[in-house]
Amino acid sequence: MKYIAILGSTGSIGTQALDVVAANTDRYKITALAAYQNDQLLKEQIEYFKPEIAVIIDKTAADRLINTYHGKTRILTGEDGLIEAATFSQTDTVLTSLVGFAGLKPTVAAIEAKKNIALANKETLVAAGEIIMALAQKYNVSISPVDSEHSAIFQCLNGEDKNQIARIILTASGGPFFGYSLDNLKKVTIEQCLKHPNWTMGRKITVDSATLANKGLEVIEAKWLFNVDLDNIHVCVHPQSIIHSMVEFMDGSVMAQLGMPDMRLPIQYALSHPERLSSQFPRLDFTALSALTFAQPDMECFSALKLAYSAGKRGGTMPCVFNAANEVAVYAFLNGEISFLDIAQVIRYTMKQHTCVTVPNLEQIYLADEWARRSAHLAVKDLRK
């Protein structure tokens, strides 16, 4: 039996992870749940899974939950509650699926408490990859990737000598605007942006997919997870989202992992590894596939990907700054404050203003994040004038 805490249980990854747990109650027990402000859904999850503790970060939502829930689960609030959920003594595996930089601190706490990590919060490794991987080694904990692309690479490398990797090929759907020109992108709306052709995800990551910033974050995450130089991590647009990623080896052989675009499969593998569990997930019908197509990403139209490579190669605090600026810009776009193309403009401006710390400690990472958010907010204000 694995005892699991889910940080971000009411989000897309969290709810699908709970689907996996519900289908395998003989193997998994939920010990802790944490959410930001969806108290109604969290209450339903508490009543079904009966964790020892549950956390709601937003105080107003926490007050509602405390007033309406009268069961045995202990209700905690705020960041302190989140850290307690991440380090809860009865837990052995923490699935981190919080959105953005907010996932870093509880992930660090969980590792220091010797909890294995199922990682769905890519921003943790983007902002502090070197520190996180060193901590995992120090405390002898595993980090299993949940993202479908990184899960694919993880599976392709099972039993292989990582020193024989020639390159990693991360596939990207291209989002809803694949093939658009810059003129086309000037006119796109929030509603168009949130209609992803293949995946059902939260609003922030759906925008990231449309700008290809998400793929840039994944490139940096892959560098740390698999210890591969950025020059050997390539992005390939694959609109069908059937091949989830590939590994090319030194002899020219390429291994790929294929499957339906269903996040429950990589979630289940992250929780069950090294075992594979039976499932009722949809299966591929190869005879029904008319074509699998591939293309180079357009880094001029979707320059957030280019900026991510630049940040990753610069290293130090620059990837953290890239991520923070992107978060600010995406929410400004979702609030109607800036245009779709302005997202990359905000990131570019913020990175140009930053004085990079080459080998940062955690405190310097947090300071870089704070600075980048202030700088990005200024960029948003300038664009609104």
Contacts in CASP RR format, 6 or more apart in sequence:
PFRMAT RR
TARGET T0000
AUTHOR 0000-0000-0000
METHOD contacts of the structure
MODEL  1
MKYIAILGSTGSIGTQALDVVAANTDRYKITALAAYQNDQLLKEQIEYFK
PEIAVIIDKTAADRLINTYHGKTRILTGEDGLIEAATFSQTDTVLTSLVG
FAGLKPTVAAIEAKKNIALANKETLVAAGEIIMALAQKYNVSISPVDSEH
SAIFQCLNGEDKNQIARIILTASGGPFFGYSLDNLKKVTIEQCLKHPNWT
MGRKITVDSATLANKGLEVIEAKWLFNVDLDNIHVCVHPQSIIHSMVEFM
DGSVMAQLGMPDMRLPIQYALSHPERLSSQFPRLDFTALSALTFAQPDME
CFSALKLAYSAGKRGGTMPCVFNAANEVAVYAFLNGEISFLDIAQVIRYT
MKQHTCVTVPNLEQIYLADEWARRSAHLAVKDLRK
1 26 0 8 1.000
1 27 0 8 1.000
1 28 0 8 1.000
1 29 0 8 1.000
2 27 0 8 1.000
2 28 0 8 1.000
2 29 0 8 1.000
2 92 0 8 1.000
2 93 0 8 1.000
2 271 0 8 1.000
3 28 0 8 1.000
3 29 0 8 1.000
3 31 0 8 1.000
3 90 0 8 1.000
3 91 0 8 1.000
3 92 0 8 1.000
3 93 0 8 1.000
4 21 0 8 1.000
4 28 0 8 1.000
4 29 0 8 1.000
4 30 0 8 1.000
4 31 0 8 1.000
4 91 0 8 1.000
4 92 0 8 1.000
4 93 0 8 1.000
4 94 0 8 1.000
4 95 0 8 1.000
4 118 0 8 1.000
4 271 0 8 1.000
5 30 0 8 1.000
5 31 0 8 1.000
5 32 0 8 1.000
5 33 0 8 1.000
5 34 0 8 1.000
5 51 0 8 1.000
5 85 0 8 1.000
5 86 0 8 1.000
5 88 0 8 1.000
5 91 0 8 1.000
5 93 0 8 1.000
5 94 0 8 1.000
5 95 0 8 1.000
5 110 0 8 1.000
5 115 0 8 1.000
6 14 0 8 1.000
6 17 0 8 1.000
6 18 0 8 1.000
6 30 0 8 1.000
6 32 0 8 1.000
6 33 0 8 1.000
6 34 0 8 1.000
6 94 0 8 1.000
6 95 0 8 1.000
6 97 0 8 1.000
7 34 0 8 1.000
7 82 0 8 1.000
7 85 0 8 1.000
7 86 0 8 1.000
7 94 0 8 1.000
7 95 0 8 1.000
7 96 0 8 1.000
7 97 0 8 1.000
7 98 0 8 1.000
7 103 0 8 1.000
7 106 0 8 1.000
7 121 0 8 1.000
8 14 0 8 1.000
8 33 0 8 1.000
8 34 0 8 1.000
8 35 0 8 1.000
8 36 0 8 1.000
8 97 0 8 1.000
8 98 0 8 1.000
8 99 0 8 1.000
9 15 0 8 1.000
9 17 0 8 1.000
9 18 0 8 1.000
9 33 0 8 1.000
9 34 0 8 1.000
9 35 0 8 1.000
9 42 0 8 1.000
9 45 0 8 1.000
9 97 0 8 1.000
10 35 0 8 1.000
10 36 0 8 1.000
10 38 0 8 1.000
10 41 0 8 1.000
10 42 0 8 1.000
10 45 0 8 1.000
11 35 0 8 1.000
11 38 0 8 1.000
11 97 0 8 1.000
11 202 0 8 1.000
12 200 0 8 1.000
12 201 0 8 1.000
12 202 0 8 1.000
12 205 0 8 1.000
12 263 0 8 1.000
13 95 0 8 1.000
13 97 0 8 1.000
13 120 0 8 1.000
13 146 0 8 1.000
13 263 0 8 1.000
13 267 0 8 1.000
14 95 0 8 1.000
14 97 0 8 1.000
14 120 0 8 1.000
15 41 0 8 1.000
16 263 0 8 1.000
16 264 0 8 1.000
16 267 0 8 1.000
17 95 0 8 1.000
17 97 0 8 1.000
17 118 0 8 1.000
17 267 0 8 1.000
17 271 0 8 1.000
18 30 0 8 1.000
18 45 0 8 1.000
18 49 0 8 1.000
19 264 0 8 1.000
20 28 0 8 1.000
20 264 0 8 1.000
20 267 0 8 1.000
20 268 0 8 1.000
20 271 0 8 1.000
21 28 0 8 1.000
21 30 0 8 1.000
21 49 0 8 1.000
21 271 0 8 1.000
22 48 0 8 1.000
22 49 0 8 1.000
23 279 0 8 1.000
23 280 0 8 1.000
24 268 0 8 1.000
24 277 0 8 1.000
27 272 0 8 1.000
27 277 0 8 1.000
28 271 0 8 1.000
30 49 0 8 1.000
30 50 0 8 1.000
30 51 0 8 1.000
31 51 0 8 1.000
31 52 0 8 1.000
31 53 0 8 1.000
31 88 0 8 1.000
31 90 0 8 1.000
31 91 0 8 1.000
32 51 0 8 1.000
32 52 0 8 1.000
32 53 0 8 1.000
32 54 0 8 1.000
32 55 0 8 1.000
32 85 0 8 1.000
32 86 0 8 1.000
32 88 0 8 1.000
32 91 0 8 1.000
33 42 0 8 1.000
33 45 0 8 1.000
33 46 0 8 1.000
33 49 0 8 1.000
33 51 0 8 1.000
33 53 0 8 1.000
33 54 0 8 1.000
33 55 0 8 1.000
33 85 0 8 1.000
34 54 0 8 1.000
34 55 0 8 1.000
34 56 0 8 1.000
34 57 0 8 1.000
34 81 0 8 1.000
34 82 0 8 1.000
34 85 0 8 1.000
34 86 0 8 1.000
34 98 0 8 1.000
34 106 0 8 1.000
35 41 0 8 1.000
35 42 0 8 1.000
35 54 0 8 1.000
35 55 0 8 1.000
35 56 0 8 1.000
35 57 0 8 1.000
36 56 0 8 1.000
36 57 0 8 1.000
36 58 0 8 1.000
36 61 0 8 1.000
36 98 0 8 1.000
36 99 0 8 1.000
37 56 0 8 1.000
37 57 0 8 1.000
37 58 0 8 1.000
37 60 0 8 1.000
37 61 0 8 1.000
38 61 0 8 1.000
39 56 0 8 1.000
39 61 0 8 1.000
39 62 0 8 1.000
39 64 0 8 1.000
39 65 0 8 1.000
39 68 0 8 1.000
42 54 0 8 1.000
42 56 0 8 1.000
42 65 0 8 1.000
43 65 0 8 1.000
43 68 0 8 1.000
43 69 0 8 1.000
45 54 0 8 1.000
46 54 0 8 1.000
46 69 0 8 1.000
46 71 0 8 1.000
46 73 0 8 1.000
47 69 0 8 1.000
50 72 0 8 1.000
50 73 0 8 1.000
51 73 0 8 1.000
52 73 0 8 1.000
52 74 0 8 1.000
52 88 0 8 1.000
52 90 0 8 1.000
53 73 0 8 1.000
53 74 0 8 1.000
53 75 0 8 1.000
53 76 0 8 1.000
53 84 0 8 1.000
53 85 0 8 1.000
53 88 0 8 1.000
54 65 0 8 1.000
54 73 0 8 1.000
54 74 0 8 1.000
54 75 0 8 1.000
54 76 0 8 1.000
54 85 0 8 1.000
55 75 0 8 1.000
55 76 0 8 1.000
55 77 0 8 1.000
55 78 0 8 1.000
55 81 0 8 1.000
55 82 0 8 1.000
55 84 0 8 1.000
55 85 0 8 1.000
56 62 0 8 1.000
56 65 0 8 1.000
56 75 0 8 1.000
56 76 0 8 1.000
56 77 0 8 1.000
56 78 0 8 1.000
57 77 0 8 1.000
57 78 0 8 1.000
57 79 0 8 1.000
57 82 0 8 1.000
58 78 0 8 1.000
59 77 0 8 1.000
59 78 0 8 1.000
62 75 0 8 1.000
62 77 0 8 1.000
62 78 0 8 1.000
65 75 0 8 1.000
66 75 0 8 1.000
69 75 0 8 1.000
76 84 0 8 1.000
76 85 0 8 1.000
79 105 0 8 1.000
82 105 0 8 1.000
82 106 0 8 1.000
83 105 0 8 1.000
83 106 0 8 1.000
83 109 0 8 1.000
85 106 0 8 1.000
86 94 0 8 1.000
86 96 0 8 1.000
86 106 0 8 1.000
86 107 0 8 1.000
86 109 0 8 1.000
86 110 0 8 1.000
86 113 0 8 1.000
86 115 0 8 1.000
87 109 0 8 1.000
87 110 0 8 1.000
87 112 0 8 1.000
87 113 0 8 1.000
87 115 0 8 1.000
91 115 0 8 1.000
92 115 0 8 1.000
92 116 0 8 1.000
93 115 0 8 1.000
93 116 0 8 1.000
93 117 0 8 1.000
93 118 0 8 1.000
93 271 0 8 1.000
94 106 0 8 1.000
94 107 0 8 1.000
94 110 0 8 1.000
94 115 0 8 1.000
94 116 0 8 1.000
94 117 0 8 1.000
94 118 0 8 1.000
95 117 0 8 1.000
95 118 0 8 1.000
95 120 0 8 1.000
95 146 0 8 1.000
95 267 0 8 1.000
95 270 0 8 1.000
95 271 0 8 1.000
96 103 0 8 1.000
96 106 0 8 1.000
96 107 0 8 1.000
96 110 0 8 1.000
96 117 0 8 1.000
96 118 0 8 1.000
96 119 0 8 1.000
96 120 0 8 1.000
96 121 0 8 1.000
96 124 0 8 1.000
97 120 0 8 1.000
97 121 0 8 1.000
97 146 0 8 1.000
98 106 0 8 1.000
98 121 0 8 1.000
99 121 0 8 1.000
99 202 0 8 1.000
99 204 0 8 1.000
99 205 0 8 1.000
100 121 0 8 1.000
100 123 0 8 1.000
100 204 0 8 1.000
100 323 0 8 1.000
100 327 0 8 1.000
101 123 0 8 1.000
101 127 0 8 1.000
101 320 0 8 1.000
101 323 0 8 1.000
101 324 0 8 1.000
101 327 0 8 1.000
101 369 0 8 1.000
103 121 0 8 1.000
103 123 0 8 1.000
103 124 0 8 1.000
104 121 0 8 1.000
104 123 0 8 1.000
104 124 0 8 1.000
104 127 0 8 1.000
104 128 0 8 1.000
104 365 0 8 1.000
107 117 0 8 1.000
107 119 0 8 1.000
107 121 0 8 1.000
107 124 0 8 1.000
107 132 0 8 1.000
108 128 0 8 1.000
108 131 0 8 1.000
108 132 0 8 1.000
108 135 0 8 1.000
108 362 0 8 1.000
110 117 0 8 1.000
111 117 0 8 1.000
111 132 0 8 1.000
111 135 0 8 1.000
111 136 0 8 1.000
111 139 0 8 1.000
111 141 0 8 1.000
112 135 0 8 1.000
112 139 0 8 1.000
114 139 0 8 1.000
114 140 0 8 1.000
114 141 0 8 1.000
115 141 0 8 1.000
116 141 0 8 1.000
116 142 0 8 1.000
116 143 0 8 1.000
116 144 0 8 1.000
117 136 0 8 1.000
117 141 0 8 1.000
117 142 0 8 1.000
117 143 0 8 1.000
117 144 0 8 1.000
118 144 0 8 1.000
118 146 0 8 1.000
118 267 0 8 1.000
118 270 0 8 1.000
118 271 0 8 1.000
119 125 0 8 1.000
119 143 0 8 1.000
119 144 0 8 1.000
119 145 0 8 1.000
119 146 0 8 1.000
119 147 0 8 1.000
119 270 0 8 1.000
120 146 0 8 1.000
120 147 0 8 1.000
120 267 0 8 1.000
122 147 0 8 1.000
122 217 0 8 1.000
122 218 0 8 1.000
122 221 0 8 1.000
123 217 0 8 1.000
123 323 0 8 1.000
124 132 0 8 1.000
125 132 0 8 1.000
125 133 0 8 1.000
125 220 0 8 1.000
125 221 0 8 1.000
125 224 0 8 1.000
125 225 0 8 1.000
126 217 0 8 1.000
126 220 0 8 1.000
126 221 0 8 1.000
126 319 0 8 1.000
126 320 0 8 1.000
126 322 0 8 1.000
126 323 0 8 1.000
127 319 0 8 1.000
127 320 0 8 1.000
127 323 0 8 1.000
127 324 0 8 1.000
127 365 0 8 1.000
127 369 0 8 1.000
128 320 0 8 1.000
128 360 0 8 1.000
128 362 0 8 1.000
128 365 0 8 1.000
129 224 0 8 1.000
130 224 0 8 1.000
130 316 0 8 1.000
131 360 0 8 1.000
131 361 0 8 1.000
131 362 0 8 1.000
131 365 0 8 1.000
132 143 0 8 1.000
132 224 0 8 1.000
133 143 0 8 1.000
133 224 0 8 1.000
136 142 0 8 1.000
136 143 0 8 1.000
143 225 0 8 1.000
144 154 0 8 1.000
144 269 0 8 1.000
144 270 0 8 1.000
144 271 0 8 1.000
144 273 0 8 1.000
145 151 0 8 1.000
145 153 0 8 1.000
145 154 0 8 1.000
145 221 0 8 1.000
145 225 0 8 1.000
145 266 0 8 1.000
145 270 0 8 1.000
146 263 0 8 1.000
146 266 0 8 1.000
146 267 0 8 1.000
146 270 0 8 1.000
147 218 0 8 1.000
147 221 0 8 1.000
147 266 0 8 1.000
148 244 0 8 1.000
148 245 0 8 1.000
148 261 0 8 1.000
148 263 0 8 1.000
148 265 0 8 1.000
148 266 0 8 1.000
149 170 0 8 1.000
149 171 0 8 1.000
149 218 0 8 1.000
149 222 0 8 1.000
149 244 0 8 1.000
149 245 0 8 1.000
150 218 0 8 1.000
150 221 0 8 1.000
150 222 0 8 1.000
150 225 0 8 1.000
150 245 0 8 1.000
151 244 0 8 1.000
151 257 0 8 1.000
151 265 0 8 1.000
151 266 0 8 1.000
151 269 0 8 1.000
151 270 0 8 1.000
152 243 0 8 1.000
152 244 0 8 1.000
152 245 0 8 1.000
152 246 0 8 1.000
152 256 0 8 1.000
152 257 0 8 1.000
152 266 0 8 1.000
153 168 0 8 1.000
153 170 0 8 1.000
153 222 0 8 1.000
153 225 0 8 1.000
153 226 0 8 1.000
153 245 0 8 1.000
153 247 0 8 1.000
153 257 0 8 1.000
154 225 0 8 1.000
154 269 0 8 1.000
154 273 0 8 1.000
155 257 0 8 1.000
155 269 0 8 1.000
156 245 0 8 1.000
156 246 0 8 1.000
156 247 0 8 1.000
156 255 0 8 1.000
156 256 0 8 1.000
156 257 0 8 1.000
157 165 0 8 1.000
157 226 0 8 1.000
157 247 0 8 1.000
158 274 0 8 1.000
160 247 0 8 1.000
160 249 0 8 1.000
160 255 0 8 1.000
162 226 0 8 1.000
162 227 0 8 1.000
164 249 0 8 1.000
164 250 0 8 1.000
164 251 0 8 1.000
165 226 0 8 1.000
165 228 0 8 1.000
165 232 0 8 1.000
165 247 0 8 1.000
165 248 0 8 1.000
165 249 0 8 1.000
165 250 0 8 1.000
166 232 0 8 1.000
166 248 0 8 1.000
166 249 0 8 1.000
166 250 0 8 1.000
166 252 0 8 1.000
167 228 0 8 1.000
167 232 0 8 1.000
167 233 0 8 1.000
167 234 0 8 1.000
167 247 0 8 1.000
167 248 0 8 1.000
168 222 0 8 1.000
168 226 0 8 1.000
168 228 0 8 1.000
168 232 0 8 1.000
168 233 0 8 1.000
168 234 0 8 1.000
168 245 0 8 1.000
168 246 0 8 1.000
168 247 0 8 1.000
168 248 0 8 1.000
169 234 0 8 1.000
169 235 0 8 1.000
169 236 0 8 1.000
169 245 0 8 1.000
169 246 0 8 1.000
169 247 0 8 1.000
169 248 0 8 1.000
169 254 0 8 1.000
170 215 0 8 1.000
170 218 0 8 1.000
170 219 0 8 1.000
170 222 0 8 1.000
170 233 0 8 1.000
170 234 0 8 1.000
170 235 0 8 1.000
170 236 0 8 1.000
170 245 0 8 1.000
171 235 0 8 1.000
171 236 0 8 1.000
171 237 0 8 1.000
171 238 0 8 1.000
171 241 0 8 1.000
171 243 0 8 1.000
171 244 0 8 1.000
171 245 0 8 1.000
171 246 0 8 1.000
172 209 0 8 1.000
172 212 0 8 1.000
172 215 0 8 1.000
172 235 0 8 1.000
172 236 0 8 1.000
172 237 0 8 1.000
172 238 0 8 1.000
172 297 0 8 1.000
173 196 0 8 1.000
173 197 0 8 1.000
173 198 0 8 1.000
173 199 0 8 1.000
173 209 0 8 1.000
173 237 0 8 1.000
173 238 0 8 1.000
173 239 0 8 1.000
173 241 0 8 1.000
174 209 0 8 1.000
174 212 0 8 1.000
174 237 0 8 1.000
174 239 0 8 1.000
174 297 0 8 1.000
175 196 0 8 1.000
175 197 0 8 1.000
175 198 0 8 1.000
175 209 0 8 1.000
175 210 0 8 1.000
176 192 0 8 1.000
176 193 0 8 1.000
176 195 0 8 1.000
176 196 0 8 1.000
176 197 0 8 1.000
176 210 0 8 1.000
177 184 0 8 1.000
177 185 0 8 1.000
177 188 0 8 1.000
177 192 0 8 1.000
177 193 0 8 1.000
177 210 0 8 1.000
178 237 0 8 1.000
178 239 0 8 1.000
178 295 0 8 1.000
179 298 0 8 1.000
179 301 0 8 1.000
180 188 0 8 1.000
180 301 0 8 1.000
181 301 0 8 1.000
182 300 0 8 1.000
182 301 0 8 1.000
182 341 0 8 1.000
185 301 0 8 1.000
185 340 0 8 1.000
185 341 0 8 1.000
186 339 0 8 1.000
186 340 0 8 1.000
186 341 0 8 1.000
188 210 0 8 1.000
188 340 0 8 1.000
190 333 0 8 1.000
190 334 0 8 1.000
190 336 0 8 1.000
193 206 0 8 1.000
193 207 0 8 1.000
193 210 0 8 1.000
193 333 0 8 1.000
193 340 0 8 1.000
194 203 0 8 1.000
194 206 0 8 1.000
194 207 0 8 1.000
196 206 0 8 1.000
196 209 0 8 1.000
196 210 0 8 1.000
197 239 0 8 1.000
198 239 0 8 1.000
198 240 0 8 1.000
198 241 0 8 1.000
198 261 0 8 1.000
199 206 0 8 1.000
199 209 0 8 1.000
199 241 0 8 1.000
199 261 0 8 1.000
199 263 0 8 1.000
201 209 0 8 1.000
203 334 0 8 1.000
204 327 0 8 1.000
204 330 0 8 1.000
204 331 0 8 1.000
204 334 0 8 1.000
205 214 0 8 1.000
207 330 0 8 1.000
207 333 0 8 1.000
207 334 0 8 1.000
207 343 0 8 1.000
208 214 0 8 1.000
208 217 0 8 1.000
208 326 0 8 1.000
208 330 0 8 1.000
209 215 0 8 1.000
210 340 0 8 1.000
211 302 0 8 1.000
211 304 0 8 1.000
211 330 0 8 1.000
211 340 0 8 1.000
211 343 0 8 1.000
211 344 0 8 1.000
212 235 0 8 1.000
212 297 0 8 1.000
212 302 0 8 1.000
212 304 0 8 1.000
212 305 0 8 1.000
213 304 0 8 1.000
213 305 0 8 1.000
213 308 0 8 1.000
213 326 0 8 1.000
213 330 0 8 1.000
213 343 0 8 1.000
213 344 0 8 1.000
213 347 0 8 1.000
215 235 0 8 1.000
215 297 0 8 1.000
215 305 0 8 1.000
215 308 0 8 1.000
216 235 0 8 1.000
216 304 0 8 1.000
216 305 0 8 1.000
216 308 0 8 1.000
216 309 0 8 1.000
217 308 0 8 1.000
217 323 0 8 1.000
217 326 0 8 1.000
219 230 0 8 1.000
219 233 0 8 1.000
219 235 0 8 1.000
219 305 0 8 1.000
219 308 0 8 1.000
219 309 0 8 1.000
219 312 0 8 1.000
220 230 0 8 1.000
220 308 0 8 1.000
220 311 0 8 1.000
220 312 0 8 1.000
220 319 0 8 1.000
222 228 0 8 1.000
222 233 0 8 1.000
223 229 0 8 1.000
223 230 0 8 1.000
223 233 0 8 1.000
223 312 0 8 1.000
230 309 0 8 1.000
230 312 0 8 1.000
230 313 0 8 1.000
235 297 0 8 1.000
235 305 0 8 1.000
236 246 0 8 1.000
236 294 0 8 1.000
236 295 0 8 1.000
236 296 0 8 1.000
236 297 0 8 1.000
237 294 0 8 1.000
237 295 0 8 1.000
237 296 0 8 1.000
237 297 0 8 1.000
238 292 0 8 1.000
238 293 0 8 1.000
238 294 0 8 1.000
239 293 0 8 1.000
239 295 0 8 1.000
240 289 0 8 1.000
240 291 0 8 1.000
240 292 0 8 1.000
240 293 0 8 1.000
241 261 0 8 1.000
242 258 0 8 1.000
242 259 0 8 1.000
242 260 0 8 1.000
242 261 0 8 1.000
242 284 0 8 1.000
242 289 0 8 1.000
242 292 0 8 1.000
243 256 0 8 1.000
243 257 0 8 1.000
243 258 0 8 1.000
243 292 0 8 1.000
244 256 0 8 1.000
244 257 0 8 1.000
244 258 0 8 1.000
244 259 0 8 1.000
244 266 0 8 1.000
245 256 0 8 1.000
245 257 0 8 1.000
246 254 0 8 1.000
246 255 0 8 1.000
246 256 0 8 1.000
246 257 0 8 1.000
247 254 0 8 1.000
247 255 0 8 1.000
247 256 0 8 1.000
248 254 0 8 1.000
249 255 0 8 1.000
258 284 0 8 1.000
259 265 0 8 1.000
259 284 0 8 1.000
260 281 0 8 1.000
260 282 0 8 1.000
260 283 0 8 1.000
260 284 0 8 1.000
262 281 0 8 1.000
262 282 0 8 1.000
264 279 0 8 1.000
264 281 0 8 1.000
265 279 0 8 1.000
265 281 0 8 1.000
268 277 0 8 1.000
268 279 0 8 1.000
269 276 0 8 1.000
297 305 0 8 1.000
299 305 0 8 1.000
299 306 0 8 1.000
300 306 0 8 1.000
302 344 0 8 1.000
303 344 0 8 1.000
303 348 0 8 1.000
304 326 0 8 1.000
304 343 0 8 1.000
304 344 0 8 1.000
304 347 0 8 1.000
307 322 0 8 1.000
307 344 0 8 1.000
307 347 0 8 1.000
307 348 0 8 1.000
307 351 0 8 1.000
308 319 0 8 1.000
308 322 0 8 1.000
310 318 0 8 1.000
310 351 0 8 1.000
311 318 0 8 1.000
311 319 0 8 1.000
311 321 0 8 1.000
311 322 0 8 1.000
311 351 0 8 1.000
312 318 0 8 1.000
312 319 0 8 1.000
312 322 0 8 1.000
314 356 0 8 1.000
315 356 0 8 1.000
315 358 0 8 1.000
316 356 0 8 1.000
316 357 0 8 1.000
316 358 0 8 1.000
316 359 0 8 1.000
316 360 0 8 1.000
317 354 0 8 1.000
317 356 0 8 1.000
317 357 0 8 1.000
317 360 0 8 1.000
317 364 0 8 1.000
317 365 0 8 1.000
317 368 0 8 1.000
318 351 0 8 1.000
318 354 0 8 1.000
318 356 0 8 1.000
320 360 0 8 1.000
320 365 0 8 1.000
320 368 0 8 1.000
320 369 0 8 1.000
320 372 0 8 1.000
321 350 0 8 1.000
321 351 0 8 1.000
321 354 0 8 1.000
321 356 0 8 1.000
321 368 0 8 1.000
321 369 0 8 1.000
321 371 0 8 1.000
321 372 0 8 1.000
322 347 0 8 1.000
322 350 0 8 1.000
322 351 0 8 1.000
323 369 0 8 1.000
324 350 0 8 1.000
324 368 0 8 1.000
324 369 0 8 1.000
324 372 0 8 1.000
324 373 0 8 1.000
324 376 0 8 1.000
325 346 0 8 1.000
325 347 0 8 1.000
325 349 0 8 1.000
325 350 0 8 1.000
325 351 0 8 1.000
325 372 0 8 1.000
325 373 0 8 1.000
325 375 0 8 1.000
325 376 0 8 1.000
325 379 0 8 1.000
326 343 0 8 1.000
326 346 0 8 1.000
326 347 0 8 1.000
327 373 0 8 1.000
328 346 0 8 1.000
328 372 0 8 1.000
328 373 0 8 1.000
328 376 0 8 1.000
328 377 0 8 1.000
328 380 0 8 1.000
329 338 0 8 1.000
329 342 0 8 1.000
329 343 0 8 1.000
329 344 0 8 1.000
329 345 0 8 1.000
329 346 0 8 1.000
329 347 0 8 1.000
329 376 0 8 1.000
329 379 0 8 1.000
329 380 0 8 1.000
330 343 0 8 1.000
332 338 0 8 1.000
332 342 0 8 1.000
332 343 0 8 1.000
332 346 0 8 1.000
332 380 0 8 1.000
333 339 0 8 1.000
333 340 0 8 1.000
333 342 0 8 1.000
333 343 0 8 1.000
337 380 0 8 1.000
337 383 0 8 1.000
337 384 0 8 1.000
338 345 0 8 1.000
338 346 0 8 1.000
338 380 0 8 1.000
338 383 0 8 1.000
338 384 0 8 1.000
342 380 0 8 1.000
342 383 0 8 1.000
345 379 0 8 1.000
345 383 0 8 1.000
346 376 0 8 1.000
346 379 0 8 1.000
346 380 0 8 1.000
346 383 0 8 1.000
347 376 0 8 1.000
349 375 0 8 1.000
349 376 0 8 1.000
349 379 0 8 1.000
349 382 0 8 1.000
350 372 0 8 1.000
350 375 0 8 1.000
350 376 0 8 1.000
350 379 0 8 1.000
353 375 0 8 1.000
354 368 0 8 1.000
354 371 0 8 1.000
354 372 0 8 1.000
354 375 0 8 1.000
357 364 0 8 1.000
357 368 0 8 1.000
360 368 0 8 1.000
END
